[in-house]
């Protein structure tokens, strides 16, 4: 994986440059695209990560010299996302993936990236959350039983762990807090069941937390600092990973699928203090953070060292990401308006 930090800009001018950086493939991603054969479909491609992941897949294929069709399926409630994907050469399919007949009608491909899920609104829409997170994977596995599947999961399948632990590892037993985490563990079990019974080669990625400049835990903190809003430090520590690095691990994992499934944490190497991050944003943006509460001795933390060993350390470290975000927010650039609710400790989203 390319780690040359000097190639990264000091600031990111606009969304066009941001999308370009987020979709630059690593050597590991390019190797995977050279290794695996056949077309690729991304399910739930219109989410926060999907567009730049699809574009990275296209760029990695071009770099590897392997032509293939790349499909992206989603509801596309925002037509501009579909237009952007199409401008990048992605073949888009508008689909309600909870419709089993629609899943059955999707293209036959040997490579699948499963990104669909539901988190926010879990407390009020528990049944829909379980349908999205467990019923839909069963339909997908029925359709793509002979494909390679990389399935997104979350660090929320782990319990809160002590700060000194270094974060949950892949061999640690899951013990989710709250119904969202439980449904995500259910999603993993569905993929595991079909992988074991059908021999479907699968990789499960436990992500915690992907970031760019328009959303993420650090963006949430930066906006509160800039707007002089209170910041609760009860969930006092987090992991973060640049979305471009998370995209690259996702593509690289296509070459690491197995039956039973392989499992990888996708997280940055740093455990960040929310208090210290807020203070750093305050210095960079000339603001005084308004901190409330006190740090708990545990937090939701993933240890991403296994993925770092396989595919290389992230290209963008937390220090650079903080500087980029501070500059972006200070210039009034666009954000997605989708808070992460990282501070939630009871699993109720």
Helices and strands as residue ranges (DSSP letters): G 5-7, H 15-22, H 27-35, E 40-43, H 50-64, E 70-74, H 79-87, E 91-94, H 100-104, E 111-114, H 126-130, I 131-135, H 136-143, E 148-154, G 155-157, E 161-162, G 163-165, H 179-198, E 202-207, E 210-211, H 217-226, E 230-232, E 237-238, E 241-242, H 243-253, G 254-256, E 262-266, E 272-273, H 274-285, E 290-292, E 298-299, H 305-311, H 318-330
